């Protein structure tokens, strides 16, 4: 790839600093309103992204300005240590030249990160809603293609419909209040998700960074123990979104599937959050999930909130 050209006339770019988090959050909520009809980005999410140890803000983040007006944001990170590189990019409508300039910068950096990992290419992923502010025809023109569909599912909660369910015979749940159980939850998640699309193994320390462990309420993460199998599943949730409670992971080991454990974990999440006073809960699911998770969630009354496509671009590597 050739070196990126200067920004289009009237636009400037600089790296993000931690102090920029409120401005970035405001921009993303502005875009949320256009794409999904509500502001859905929390400041803590942005702060967690910007302090992640695998992100070099000076080289892996970008703010795009038209004068003093923030119009675009980009962030790049490398979970794989190999060819897979992930980016986020957000742009207000009507700013295609600026968006393309950000893609120039981010694609160049993605190739550099993959090269530093010793990979022969960079496989770059980007998530966009189904009605993004980005011009998808222009994105296709750069070689990007959608490769996977995710649904954000949501459901109203009710004390009459969603009481805390009794445990099935031989199944007990325990919260991750101790370090040993936190490590066990991580191990269960890594084992259960190995076969899933886009899975990248994360060490325990990396996982703690990914979930912003300094802020985690560990009483909202549970391990499922099954008599005769041992610890066989985990449920990770969090209660820090204004719009709804959130299920981050439901993971069941292959040998424990087909016993209703996933359903029990889901209903347990419903009942627990009803008891906490929440009236809505959501999660994200790969529509081609090999364990047929989408059907599970639909059987329990969850419906489509909005869709997200994973876009992919393959690049030759560069040095630098």
C-alpha positions in Angstrom: 0.0 0.0 0.0 1.1 3.5 -0.7 1.5 6.0 2.1 -1.8 7.9 2.9 -2.3 11.3 1.3 -2.9 14.4 3.4 -6.5 15.0 4.7 -9.0 16.5 2.3 -9.2 20.4 2.4 -10.7 21.7 5.6 -10.2 18.5 7.6 -7.6 17.6 10.2 -6.7 14.3 12.0 -5.0 13.7 15.3 -4.7 10.7 17.7 -7.2 10.3 20.6 -6.2 11.0 24.2 -8.1 9.7 27.3 -9.5 13.2 27.8 -11.3 12.9 24.5 -13.6 10.1 25.8 -16.6 12.4 26.4 -16.4 13.9 22.9 -16.0 10.5 21.3 -19.0 9.2 23.3 -21.1 12.1 22.2 -20.2 11.5 18.5 -21.0 7.8 18.8 -24.4 8.6 20.4 -25.1 11.0 17.6 -24.5 8.2 15.1 -26.4 5.7 17.2 -29.5 7.9 17.0 -29.2 7.9 13.2 -28.5 4.2 12.8 -30.6 2.5 15.5 -32.9 5.3 16.8 -31.5 5.8 20.3 -28.3 6.8 22.0 -26.7 3.5 23.2 -23.1 4.2 23.9 -21.9 4.6 27.5 -18.9 6.7 28.4 -17.4 3.8 30.4 -17.2 1.8 27.2 -15.2 4.4 25.5 -12.9 4.9 28.5 -12.3 1.1 28.6 -11.4 1.1 24.9 -9.0 3.9 25.2 -7.1 2.5 28.2 -6.8 -1.1 26.8 -3.1 -2.0 27.0 -3.2 -3.5 23.4 -4.1 -0.1 21.9 -1.3 2.4 21.2 -3.4 5.6 21.1 -0.6 7.5 19.3 -0.7 5.1 16.3 -3.9 3.2 16.6 -6.5 5.9 17.1 -7.8 8.8 15.0 -10.1 11.8 15.5 -11.3 13.6 12.3 -12.3 17.2 12.5 -14.0 19.7 10.2 -12.8 22.9 11.8 -13.5 22.5 15.5 -16.3 19.9 14.8 -15.6 16.3 15.5 -16.9 14.3 12.6 -15.1 11.0 12.7 -13.4 8.5 15.0 -11.3 5.4 14.4 -9.7 2.8 16.7 -7.6 -0.3 15.8 -6.7 -3.2 17.9 -5.0 -6.6 17.5 -6.5 -9.5 19.5 -4.9 -12.3 17.4 -1.2 -11.6 17.4 -1.3 -12.7 13.8 -3.1 -11.7 10.6 -6.5 -10.7 12.2 -6.8 -7.0 12.9 -10.0 -5.3 14.1 -11.1 -1.7 13.5 -13.9 0.6 14.5 -14.8 3.6 12.4 -17.6 6.1 12.9 -18.4 9.0 10.6 -21.2 11.6 10.4 -23.3 11.6 7.2 -22.1 13.6 4.2 -18.4 13.3 5.0 -17.3 10.6 2.6 -13.9 12.2 1.7 -13.0 12.3 5.4 -14.3 8.7 5.9 -12.1 7.5 3.0 -9.1 9.3 4.4 -9.6 7.6 7.8 -9.8 4.2 5.9 -6.5 5.0 4.2 -4.9 5.6 7.6 -6.4 2.6 9.3 -5.8 0.2 6.5 -2.1 1.2 6.4 -1.8 0.8 10.1 -3.5 -2.6 10.0 -1.0 -3.9 7.5 1.8 -2.6 9.7 0.4 -4.4 12.8 0.0 -7.7 10.9 3.6 -7.4 9.5 4.9 -6.8 13.0 3.2 -10.1 14.0 5.1 -11.9 11.2 1.9 -12.5 9.2 2.0 -12.6 5.4 -1.3 -10.5 5.2 -3.7 -8.5 7.2 -7.3 -9.7 7.5 -9.2 -6.7 8.8 -12.7 -6.8 10.3 -15.1 -3.9 10.9 -18.6 -4.0 12.3 -21.4 -1.8 10.8 -25.1 -1.7 11.4 -27.4 -2.6 8.5 -28.1 1.1 7.9 -24.7 2.8 8.6 -23.8 6.4 8.1 -20.8 5.1 6.1 -21.4 4.7 2.3 -21.2 1.0 1.9 -20.8 1.3 -1.9 -17.6 3.2 -1.3 -16.6 0.6 1.2 -17.1 -2.2 -1.4 -15.1 -0.1 -3.8 -12.1 -0.4 -1.5 -12.4 -4.2 -1.5 -14.4 -4.7 1.7 -17.2 -7.3 1.8 -19.7 -8.4 4.4 -18.9 -11.9 5.7 -21.1 -12.4 8.7 -24.4 -11.1 10.2 -25.0 -10.5 13.9 -28.3 -9.7 15.5 -28.7 -7.7 18.7 -31.7 -9.3 20.3 -33.8 -7.8 23.1 -36.8 -8.7 25.3 -39.0 -7.0 27.8 -38.9 -8.4 31.3 -41.8 -8.9 33.7 -41.9 -10.1 37.2 -45.0 -12.2 36.4 -43.5 -13.9 33.4 -39.8 -14.0 34.4 -39.4 -15.3 37.9 -36.0 -16.7 38.9 -36.2 -20.3 37.6 -35.6 -23.3 39.8 -32.4 -25.2 38.9 -32.8 -28.4 36.8 -31.9 -31.6 38.6 -28.2 -31.9 39.1 -27.4 -28.2 38.1 -26.2 -25.5 40.4 -25.0 -22.0 39.7 -22.5 -20.0 41.6 -21.3 -16.4 41.2 -17.7 -15.7 40.4 -16.8 -14.1 43.8 -13.5 -15.8 44.2 -10.4 -15.5 42.0 -10.4 -19.3 41.3 -14.0 -19.1 39.9 -13.1 -16.1 37.8 -10.3 -18.1 36.2 -12.6 -21.0 35.8 -15.2 -18.8 34.0 -12.5 -17.6 31.6 -11.4 -21.2 30.9 -15.0 -22.3 30.2 -15.6 -19.4 27.9 -12.4 -20.1 25.9 -13.2 -23.8 25.5 -16.8 -23.3 24.6 -16.2 -20.6 22.0 -13.3 -22.3 20.2 -15.4 -23.4 17.2 -17.2 -20.1 16.8 -16.6 -17.7 13.9 -14.1 -15.0 14.7 -12.9 -16.6 17.9 -9.5 -15.4 19.1 -8.0 -17.1 22.2 -7.4 -14.7 25.0 -5.3 -15.3 28.1 -6.8 -14.7 31.5 -5.0 -11.3 31.7 -6.1 -10.3 28.3 -9.7 -11.3 29.1 -9.7 -9.2 32.2 -8.6 -6.2 30.1 -11.2 -6.9 27.5 -14.1 -6.9 30.0 -12.6 -3.9 32.0 -12.3 -6.0 35.1 -11.7 -3.0 37.3 -15.4 -2.2 36.9 -16.9 -5.7 36.7 -19.5 -6.7 39.2 -18.5 -10.4 39.6 -21.8 -11.3 41.3 -23.3 -11.0 37.8 -21.1 -13.7 36.3 -22.1 -17.3 37.1 -20.6 -20.8 36.6 -23.0 -23.7 36.0 -22.0 -27.0 37.6 -23.6 -30.2 36.3 -23.4 -33.4 38.3 -21.3 -36.0 36.5 -19.8 -33.4 34.2 -18.4 -30.8 36.6 -18.3 -27.1 35.6 -19.9 -27.0 32.2 -21.2 -23.5 31.4 -21.0 -19.9 32.3 -23.1 -16.8 32.1 -21.6 -13.3 31.9 -23.8 -10.3 32.3 -23.5 -6.6 33.2 -25.8 -3.9 34.4 -24.1 -0.7 33.3 -26.2 0.1 30.2 -28.9 2.7 30.5 -31.1 1.1 27.7 -31.1 -2.5 29.0 -29.4 -5.1 31.0 -26.9 -7.0 28.9 -25.8 -10.6 28.5 -22.2 -10.7 27.3 -21.8 -14.4 27.1 -23.7 -17.7 27.4 -21.2 -20.5 27.0 -21.9 -24.2 27.4 -19.3 -26.9 26.8 -20.0 -29.3 23.9 -20.4 -32.3 26.2 -23.1 -30.5 28.2 -25.3 -29.3 25.2 -28.7 -30.7 24.6 -29.6 -30.8 28.3 -31.4 -27.4 28.5 -28.5 -25.7 30.2 -28.4 -22.8 27.8 -32.1 -22.2 28.3 -31.6 -22.3 32.1 -28.8 -19.8 32.0 -30.8 -17.5 29.8 -33.9 -17.7 32.0 -31.8 -17.2 35.1 -30.5 -14.0 33.6 -34.0 -12.8 33.0 -35.1 -13.6 36.5 -32.1 -12.0 38.1 -32.5 -8.8 36.3 -36.2 -8.6 37.0 -35.3 -8.8 40.7 -32.8 -5.9 40.2 -35.6 -3.8 38.7 -34.7 -3.9 35.0 -37.4 -4.1 32.4 -35.4 -5.0 29.3 -32.5 -7.2 28.5 -30.4 -7.8 25.4 -27.5 -9.7 23.8 -25.7 -10.2 20.6 -25.7 -13.4 18.5 -24.0 -14.7 15.4 -26.9 -15.6 13.1 -24.9 -18.6 11.8 -23.8 -19.8 15.2 -23.0 -23.5 15.1 -24.9 -24.2 18.3 -28.1 -22.7 16.9 -28.1 -20.0 19.6 -30.4 -17.7 17.6 -33.2 -20.2 17.7 -32.7 -20.6 21.4 -33.1 -16.9 22.1 -36.1 -16.6 19.8 -37.8 -19.5 21.6 -37.5 -17.5 24.8 -39.1 -14.4 23.4 -36.1 -12.4 22.3 -36.6 -10.4 19.1 -34.5 -8.5 16.7 -33.4 -5.0 17.9 -31.0 -4.3 15.1 -28.5 -6.1 12.9 -24.8 -5.7 12.5 -22.6 -7.0 9.6 -19.0 -8.0 9.9 -17.1 -6.5 6.9 -13.7 -8.0 5.9 -10.7 -6.7 3.9 -7.5 -8.6 3.1 -4.4 -6.6 2.6 -0.7 -7.3 1.8 1.5 -6.4 4.7 3.8 -3.4 4.9 6.8 -2.7 7.1 7.0 0.2 9.5 
